[in-house]
Amino acid sequence: MPAQRDIDRHMHRLAAALAGSELRWAIAESCTGGQLAALMAREAALGSHLERGFVVYSIDAKCEMLGVDRADAERCEAVNPEAAEAMAAGALANGKADFAIAVTGFCGPREKNEEVGLVHLACATREGRRFAQEYHFGDLGRSAVLDHAVAAALAMMTEAVVAHGAPVLHSA
């Protein structure tokens, strides 16, 4: 299934899961550069659930804005589970959202020993729940990797809301 169809489907599911609630998200994005927050802001059903976004592309930004440990940020250019988890925790700590999600990865083209298509997602909740996932999308081209990362993030966000206890409508 093309990534754009996945994005649309996951946006619909997230909107359904959030419907009728006042739950809000903070988003920390590295490789996606604000693409996830922009999608939420674009959709009326999701915009009110976006509390804030952080675009932290550089190592310094991750450390300064979100409190990522410099050693974690410098390891593998911050494309590791510890950096992703710290980004999510930092986004949550620096706002009033109920949930935070972080995205960091290598989208291409290949530099040094990077694995193009490697993406780490992490989610944190005010209740102390943590979710993390590693993806290996492959060298599909920069735009395609970004789209797959956003689709995966939207799916993780829906899972977090459902785990929180909000109902979700299962529709195409």
KETOR-269163 format. One line per field, with one value per residue: x, y, z negated of N, C-alpha, C in turn; residue in three letters; residue number from 1. Coordinates in nm, 2 decimals, decimal comma. Each point is the difference from the previous one (the first is absolute). Layout:
N
n_px: (X|...)
n_py: (Y|...)
n_pz: (Z|...)
ca_px: (X|...)
ca_py: (Y|...)
ca_pz: (Z|...)
c_px: (X|...)
c_py: (Y|...)
c_pz: (Z|...)
aa: (ALA|...)
i: (NUM|...)
***
This chain:
172
n_px: (0,09|-0,03|0,11|-0,04|-0,04|0,12|0,06|-0,07|0,02|0,13|-0,01|-0,07|0,09|0,11|-0,06|-0,04|0,13|0,03|-0,09|-0,05|0,13|0,06|0,03|0,12|0,06|0,12|0,06|0,10|0,04|0,07|0,01|-0,11|0,08|-0,10|0,03|0,02|0,06|0,05|0,01|0,04|0,08|0,03|-0,02|-0,12|-0,02|0,12|-0,02|-0,12|0,05|0,05|0,08|0,10|0,09|0,10|0,06|0,06|0,03|0,05|0,12|0,05|-0,08|0,04|0,12|0,00|-0,08|0,05|0,12|0,02|0,04|0,10|0,04|-0,13|0,00|0,12|-0,06|0,06|0,06|-0,02|0,04|-0,06|-0,03|0,11|0,05|-0,06|0,03|0,13|-0,01|-0,07|0,08|0,09|-0,06|-0,02|0,12|0,01|-0,11|-0,12|0,07|-0,09|0,04|0,11|0,03|0,10|0,07|0,09|0,07|0,04|-0,02|0,13|0,09|0,06|0,03|0,13|-0,02|-0,07|-0,10|0,00|-0,10|0,11|-0,11|0,02|-0,10|-0,04|-0,07|-0,04|-0,06|-0,09|-0,07|0,10|-0,09|0,07|0,01|0,07|0,05|0,06|0,02|-0,01|-0,03|0,13|0,08|-0,11|0,09|0,06|-0,08|0,03|0,13|0,00|-0,07|0,08|0,10|-0,06|-0,01|0,12|0,04|-0,08|0,04|0,13|-0,03|-0,06|0,10|0,07|-0,08|0,00|0,13|-0,02|-0,08|0,05|-0,12|0,02|-0,04|-0,03|0,05|-0,03)
n_py: (-0,12|0,10|0,06|0,08|-0,11|-0,04|0,11|-0,01|-0,13|0,02|0,10|-0,07|-0,11|0,08|0,06|-0,12|-0,04|0,12|-0,03|0,12|0,00|0,03|-0,12|0,03|0,03|-0,03|0,06|-0,09|0,08|-0,10|-0,13|0,01|0,07|-0,05|-0,10|-0,07|0,10|0,02|-0,14|0,00|0,10|-0,08|-0,10|0,05|-0,13|0,04|0,11|-0,01|-0,11|0,09|-0,03|-0,07|0,06|-0,09|0,09|-0,12|0,06|0,10|-0,05|0,12|0,00|-0,12|0,03|0,11|-0,04|-0,13|0,04|-0,03|-0,11|0,08|-0,09|0,00|0,14|-0,01|-0,10|-0,04|0,12|-0,05|-0,10|0,00|-0,11|0,01|0,05|-0,10|-0,08|0,05|0,00|-0,11|-0,05|0,05|-0,05|-0,11|0,01|0,03|-0,07|0,01|-0,07|-0,08|0,02|-0,07|0,03|-0,09|0,07|-0,10|0,03|-0,09|0,10|0,02|0,01|-0,12|0,02|-0,01|-0,05|0,11|-0,05|0,03|0,06|0,01|-0,03|0,08|-0,06|0,10|-0,05|0,12|-0,04|0,09|-0,11|0,03|-0,02|-0,10|0,05|-0,09|0,04|-0,10|0,08|-0,09|0,12|0,01|-0,01|0,05|0,08|0,12|0,04|-0,12|0,01|0,13|-0,04|-0,10|0,09|0,09|-0,09|-0,04|0,13|0,02|-0,11|0,04|0,12|-0,06|-0,09|0,11|0,07|-0,11|-0,01|0,13|-0,07|0,07|0,00|-0,09|0,07|-0,12|0,09|-0,02)
n_pz: (0,00|0,09|-0,04|0,11|0,05|-0,04|0,05|0,11|0,01|-0,03|0,09|0,08|-0,02|0,02|0,10|0,04|-0,02|0,06|0,08|-0,03|0,02|-0,11|0,04|-0,04|0,12|-0,04|0,10|-0,01|0,09|0,05|0,05|-0,07|-0,07|-0,08|0,08|-0,12|-0,06|0,12|0,01|-0,12|0,02|0,11|-0,09|0,03|0,03|0,05|0,06|-0,06|0,05|0,08|-0,11|0,05|0,07|0,01|0,08|-0,03|0,11|-0,06|-0,03|0,03|0,09|0,03|-0,02|0,07|0,10|0,02|-0,03|0,12|-0,07|-0,01|-0,09|-0,04|0,00|-0,04|-0,07|0,11|-0,02|-0,13|0,08|-0,12|-0,07|-0,06|0,11|0,06|-0,09|0,00|0,13|-0,01|-0,09|0,07|0,10|-0,07|-0,04|0,13|-0,04|0,04|0,10|0,05|0,13|0,03|0,13|0,02|0,10|0,02|0,11|0,09|0,07|0,00|0,09|0,03|-0,13|0,01|-0,12|0,04|-0,06|0,13|-0,06|-0,08|-0,07|-0,10|-0,06|-0,08|-0,09|-0,06|-0,11|-0,04|0,03|0,07|0,09|0,05|0,12|0,06|0,12|0,05|0,10|0,09|0,05|-0,01|0,10|-0,04|-0,04|-0,01|0,10|0,06|-0,04|0,04|0,11|0,02|-0,03|0,08|0,09|-0,03|0,00|0,11|0,05|-0,04|0,06|0,10|0,01|-0,01|0,08|0,08|-0,02|0,03|0,09|0,09|0,04|0,08|0,10|0,03|0,08|0,13)
ca_px: (-0,09|0,09|0,01|-0,10|-0,12|0,02|-0,01|-0,14|-0,07|0,04|-0,05|-0,15|-0,01|0,04|-0,11|-0,11|0,04|0,00|-0,13|-0,07|0,09|0,09|0,13|0,09|0,13|0,12|0,07|0,14|0,03|0,13|0,01|-0,12|0,01|-0,12|-0,11|-0,10|-0,07|-0,07|-0,12|-0,10|-0,05|-0,08|-0,13|-0,08|-0,03|0,12|0,07|-0,02|0,07|0,14|0,03|0,12|0,09|0,14|0,08|0,14|0,08|0,15|0,03|-0,01|-0,14|-0,06|0,06|-0,03|-0,15|-0,07|0,08|0,06|0,13|0,09|0,05|-0,10|-0,02|0,12|0,01|-0,08|-0,07|-0,13|-0,10|0,01|-0,12|0,02|-0,02|-0,15|-0,07|0,03|-0,08|-0,14|0,00|0,03|-0,12|-0,11|0,04|0,00|-0,13|-0,12|-0,07|-0,02|0,08|0,10|0,06|0,13|0,04|0,13|0,04|0,08|-0,10|0,07|0,08|0,09|0,13|0,08|-0,06|-0,14|-0,10|-0,11|-0,13|-0,01|-0,07|-0,04|-0,11|-0,03|-0,12|-0,01|-0,12|0,01|-0,01|0,13|0,01|0,10|-0,01|0,11|0,00|0,11|-0,05|0,10|-0,08|0,08|0,04|-0,11|0,00|-0,03|-0,14|-0,08|0,03|-0,07|-0,14|-0,02|0,02|-0,12|-0,11|0,03|-0,02|-0,14|-0,04|0,04|-0,08|-0,13|0,02|0,02|-0,13|-0,08|0,05|-0,04|-0,14|-0,09|-0,05|0,04|-0,09|0,07|-0,05|0,11)
ca_py: (0,12|0,12|0,07|0,10|-0,07|-0,04|0,13|0,04|-0,09|0,02|0,13|-0,03|-0,07|0,09|0,09|-0,08|-0,03|0,12|0,07|0,02|0,01|0,12|-0,05|0,08|-0,05|0,07|-0,08|0,03|-0,05|0,03|-0,02|0,04|0,15|0,07|-0,06|-0,06|0,11|0,07|-0,08|0,01|0,14|0,02|-0,07|0,06|-0,10|-0,03|0,12|0,04|-0,10|0,03|0,10|0,07|-0,08|0,03|-0,05|0,00|-0,07|-0,01|-0,05|0,11|0,03|-0,11|0,01|0,13|0,02|-0,11|-0,06|-0,13|-0,01|0,02|-0,13|-0,07|0,07|-0,02|-0,14|-0,02|0,12|0,01|-0,10|-0,12|0,00|0,09|0,13|0,01|0,00|0,12|0,10|-0,01|0,05|0,14|0,07|-0,01|0,08|0,15|0,05|-0,04|-0,10|-0,13|-0,10|0,05|-0,09|0,05|-0,07|0,02|-0,10|0,02|0,00|0,00|-0,11|-0,06|0,06|-0,09|-0,13|0,01|-0,09|0,08|-0,06|-0,03|0,10|-0,03|0,07|-0,02|0,07|0,01|0,05|0,06|-0,11|-0,07|-0,11|0,03|-0,09|0,02|-0,10|0,02|-0,04|-0,01|0,02|-0,02|0,11|0,02|0,14|0,09|0,04|-0,12|-0,03|0,10|-0,03|-0,12|0,04|0,07|-0,10|-0,08|0,08|0,01|-0,13|-0,01|0,10|-0,06|-0,10|0,06|0,05|-0,12|-0,06|0,09|-0,03|0,07|-0,10|0,02|-0,06|-0,07|0,02|0,02)
ca_pz: (0,00|0,00|-0,12|-0,02|-0,04|-0,14|-0,08|-0,01|-0,09|-0,14|-0,05|-0,03|-0,12|-0,12|-0,02|-0,06|-0,14|-0,08|0,01|-0,13|-0,11|0,00|0,00|0,09|0,03|0,03|0,10|0,02|0,13|0,05|0,14|0,07|0,01|-0,02|0,08|-0,08|-0,06|0,11|0,03|-0,11|0,01|0,12|-0,01|-0,11|-0,10|-0,08|-0,04|-0,14|-0,09|0,01|-0,10|0,05|0,08|-0,01|0,11|-0,06|0,10|-0,04|-0,13|-0,10|-0,02|-0,09|-0,14|-0,06|-0,01|-0,06|-0,10|0,04|-0,04|0,11|0,04|0,08|0,12|0,09|0,04|0,13|0,05|-0,07|0,05|-0,09|-0,08|-0,12|0,05|0,03|-0,13|-0,06|0,07|-0,04|-0,14|0,00|0,06|-0,10|-0,12|0,04|0,04|-0,08|0,07|-0,07|0,07|0,09|0,09|0,06|0,12|0,04|0,09|0,12|0,11|0,12|0,05|-0,10|-0,03|-0,09|-0,02|-0,04|0,06|0,05|-0,03|-0,15|-0,07|-0,13|-0,05|-0,14|-0,05|-0,14|-0,05|-0,13|-0,10|-0,01|0,10|0,11|0,12|0,09|0,11|0,10|0,13|0,11|0,12|0,12|0,08|0,09|0,04|-0,11|-0,02|-0,04|-0,14|-0,09|0,00|-0,08|-0,14|-0,05|-0,01|-0,12|-0,12|-0,02|-0,06|-0,14|-0,08|-0,02|-0,11|-0,13|-0,04|-0,03|-0,13|-0,10|-0,03|0,10|0,10|0,14|0,10|0,10|0,13|0,10)
c_px: (0,09|-0,01|-0,11|-0,13|0,01|-0,02|-0,15|-0,08|0,03|-0,04|-0,15|-0,02|0,03|-0,11|-0,11|0,03|0,00|-0,13|-0,07|0,09|0,08|0,15|0,09|0,14|0,11|0,08|0,14|0,05|0,15|-0,01|-0,13|-0,02|-0,13|-0,12|-0,11|-0,09|-0,08|-0,12|-0,11|-0,07|-0,09|-0,14|-0,08|-0,02|0,12|0,07|-0,02|0,07|0,15|0,03|0,13|0,09|0,14|0,07|0,14|0,09|0,15|0,01|-0,01|-0,15|-0,07|0,05|-0,06|-0,15|-0,07|0,08|0,05|0,15|0,10|0,06|-0,10|-0,02|0,11|0,02|-0,09|-0,08|-0,14|-0,10|0,02|-0,12|0,01|-0,03|-0,15|-0,08|0,02|-0,07|-0,14|-0,01|0,02|-0,12|-0,11|0,04|0,00|-0,13|-0,11|-0,08|-0,02|0,09|0,11|0,06|0,12|0,03|0,14|0,05|0,09|-0,09|0,08|0,04|0,10|0,13|0,07|-0,06|-0,15|-0,08|-0,12|-0,13|-0,01|-0,07|-0,04|-0,12|-0,01|-0,12|0,01|-0,13|0,01|-0,01|0,12|0,01|0,10|-0,02|0,12|-0,01|0,12|-0,05|0,12|-0,07|0,08|0,03|-0,10|0,00|-0,04|-0,14|-0,08|0,03|-0,07|-0,14|-0,02|0,02|-0,12|-0,12|0,02|-0,03|-0,15|-0,06|0,03|-0,08|-0,14|0,00|0,01|-0,14|-0,09|0,04|-0,04|-0,14|-0,10|-0,05|0,05|-0,10|0,09|-0,07|0,11|0,03)
c_py: (0,12|0,08|0,10|-0,06|-0,04|0,13|0,04|-0,09|0,02|0,13|-0,01|-0,07|0,08|0,10|-0,06|-0,03|0,12|0,07|0,00|0,01|0,14|-0,04|0,07|-0,07|0,10|-0,09|0,05|-0,07|0,03|-0,02|0,04|0,15|0,07|-0,05|-0,05|0,11|0,07|-0,07|0,02|0,14|0,02|-0,06|0,06|-0,09|-0,03|0,13|0,04|-0,10|0,02|0,11|0,08|-0,10|0,05|-0,06|0,01|-0,09|-0,02|-0,07|0,10|0,03|-0,11|0,02|0,13|0,01|-0,11|-0,07|-0,14|0,00|0,01|-0,13|-0,08|0,07|-0,02|-0,14|-0,02|0,12|0,01|-0,09|-0,12|0,01|0,10|0,14|0,03|0,01|0,13|0,12|0,00|0,05|0,15|0,09|0,00|0,09|0,15|0,05|-0,05|-0,11|-0,13|-0,11|0,08|-0,11|0,06|-0,09|0,04|-0,11|0,05|-0,01|0,00|0,14|-0,05|0,09|-0,09|-0,14|-0,01|-0,11|0,08|-0,07|-0,04|0,12|-0,05|0,10|-0,03|0,09|-0,01|0,05|0,06|-0,11|-0,08|-0,12|0,04|-0,11|0,03|-0,10|0,04|-0,05|0,00|0,00|-0,03|0,13|0,03|0,14|0,08|0,02|-0,12|-0,04|0,09|-0,03|-0,13|0,03|0,07|-0,09|-0,09|0,08|0,02|-0,13|-0,01|0,09|-0,06|-0,11|0,06|0,05|-0,11|-0,06|0,09|-0,02|0,07|-0,11|0,04|-0,06|-0,07|0,01|0,03|0,14)
c_pz: (0,00|-0,13|-0,02|-0,04|-0,15|-0,09|-0,01|-0,09|-0,14|-0,06|-0,03|-0,13|-0,13|-0,03|-0,07|-0,15|-0,09|-0,01|-0,14|-0,12|0,01|-0,01|0,10|0,01|0,01|0,10|0,01|0,13|0,04|0,15|0,08|0,01|-0,02|0,09|-0,07|-0,06|0,10|0,04|-0,11|0,01|0,12|-0,01|-0,12|-0,12|-0,09|-0,05|-0,14|-0,09|0,01|-0,10|0,04|0,08|-0,01|0,13|-0,05|0,09|-0,04|-0,13|-0,11|-0,03|-0,09|-0,14|-0,06|-0,03|-0,08|-0,11|0,03|-0,04|0,12|0,06|0,08|0,13|0,10|0,05|0,12|0,04|-0,06|0,06|-0,08|-0,09|-0,12|0,04|0,03|-0,13|-0,08|0,07|-0,04|-0,14|-0,01|0,06|-0,10|-0,12|0,03|0,05|-0,09|0,07|-0,09|0,05|0,07|0,08|0,06|0,12|0,03|0,09|0,11|0,12|0,14|0,05|-0,10|-0,02|-0,10|0,00|-0,04|0,07|0,04|-0,02|-0,14|-0,07|-0,14|-0,04|-0,15|-0,04|-0,16|-0,04|-0,14|-0,11|-0,01|0,10|0,10|0,11|0,08|0,11|0,10|0,14|0,10|0,13|0,13|0,07|0,11|0,07|-0,12|-0,03|-0,05|-0,14|-0,10|-0,01|-0,09|-0,15|-0,06|-0,02|-0,12|-0,12|-0,03|-0,06|-0,14|-0,09|-0,03|-0,10|-0,14|-0,05|-0,03|-0,14|-0,12|-0,04|0,09|0,10|0,14|0,10|0,11|0,13|0,10|0,01)
aa: (MET|PRO|ALA|GLN|ARG|ASP|ILE|ASP|ARG|HIS|MET|HIS|ARG|LEU|ALA|ALA|ALA|LEU|ALA|GLY|SER|GLU|LEU|ARG|TRP|ALA|ILE|ALA|GLU|SER|CYS|THR|GLY|GLY|GLN|LEU|ALA|ALA|LEU|MET|ALA|ARG|GLU|ALA|ALA|LEU|GLY|SER|HIS|LEU|GLU|ARG|GLY|PHE|VAL|VAL|TYR|SER|ILE|ASP|ALA|LYS|CYS|GLU|MET|LEU|GLY|VAL|ASP|ARG|ALA|ASP|ALA|GLU|ARG|CYS|GLU|ALA|VAL|ASN|PRO|GLU|ALA|ALA|GLU|ALA|MET|ALA|ALA|GLY|ALA|LEU|ALA|ASN|GLY|LYS|ALA|ASP|PHE|ALA|ILE|ALA|VAL|THR|GLY|PHE|CYS|GLY|PRO|ARG|GLU|LYS|ASN|GLU|GLU|VAL|GLY|LEU|VAL|HIS|LEU|ALA|CYS|ALA|THR|ARG|GLU|GLY|ARG|ARG|PHE|ALA|GLN|GLU|TYR|HIS|PHE|GLY|ASP|LEU|GLY|ARG|SER|ALA|VAL|LEU|ASP|HIS|ALA|VAL|ALA|ALA|ALA|LEU|ALA|MET|MET|THR|GLU|ALA|VAL|VAL|ALA|HIS|GLY|ALA|PRO|VAL|LEU|HIS|SER|ALA)
i: (1|2|3|4|5|6|7|8|9|10|11|12|13|14|15|16|17|18|19|20|21|22|23|24|25|26|27|28|29|30|31|32|33|34|35|36|37|38|39|40|41|42|43|44|45|46|47|48|49|50|51|52|53|54|55|56|57|58|59|60|61|62|63|64|65|66|67|68|69|70|71|72|73|74|75|76|77|78|79|80|81|82|83|84|85|86|87|88|89|90|91|92|93|94|95|96|97|98|99|100|101|102|103|104|105|106|107|108|109|110|111|112|113|114|115|116|117|118|119|120|121|122|123|124|125|126|127|128|129|130|131|132|133|134|135|136|137|138|139|140|141|142|143|144|145|146|147|148|149|150|151|152|153|154|155|156|157|158|159|160|161|162|163|164|165|166|167|168|169|170|171|172)
***
